[in-house]
Amino acid sequence: MREERPKMYLMVGSIFLTFIALCSQRIDNLSLCYLIALTVSLIPGICHRQLISLVRQHISNFWNNKIKIH
């Protein structure tokens, strides 16, 4: 994605970092640490089941179909 669509990569990265900043401002630090630890512990199972590639494929299919309509 970085080489193919650099503007989209920058936009997604900026939105993600803004979301993380907003969450860390609103949520208590202990809860945020718990959510981060939970996510990190779930990553091996997500990778084993290949859910990231499946979600990425659904998003790209949705995005490509949306572009074709307009």
N, C-alpha and C positions, 0 to 999 in steps of 0.2 A: 504494500500500500504506500510505503514511503516513496518509492521510486515512481510508481504509476500516478499517484494523486498527492503531490506534496501539500497542496492547499487543504485538502480534506484531512490529511494527516495532522497538519498544524491545528486545524479547527477542532478535531476530535481530541487532540492532546490538551488544547486550551480548555475545552469544556470539561474534560475529565479532571484537570487540575483545579478548576474553579469549583467543581462539585466536591472534591476532596476538601478544599479550603472551607466551603460552606458547611460541610458535615462536621469538620473539626471545630468550627466555631459554635455550632449548635449542640453538639453531643459532648457529654462529659468525657474527659480523657480516659478514664477507666473503661467506659463502655466502648470507646473508639478502639482502644487496645484489644479488648475482647473481640470485637468484630474483625479486626485485622488478623488476629491470631486464628480465629475461626476460618477466615477465608484462606489463609496460608495453609492451614491443616487440610482443607478440602481440595486444594489444587491438585495433588497427586491423583485423587479419584476422578476429578474432572478431566485431567489429561488422559488417564487410562481409558475412560469411556469416550474420549474424543468429542466431548460436548462443545469445546471451544470452536473447533472446526465446523461442527454442525450449525452452531449459532451464527458463525461468520458466513457460512454458505447461505443461510436463510436471509440474513441481512443484505448480502450482496444480491441475491435473487430479487428481494423486495426493492432494493435501490435501482437495479437495472430495469425492472418492470415499471417502476415509477417514472424513470427517465424516458422510456419508450412511449408512455402514454402522452406525455407533453410533447 
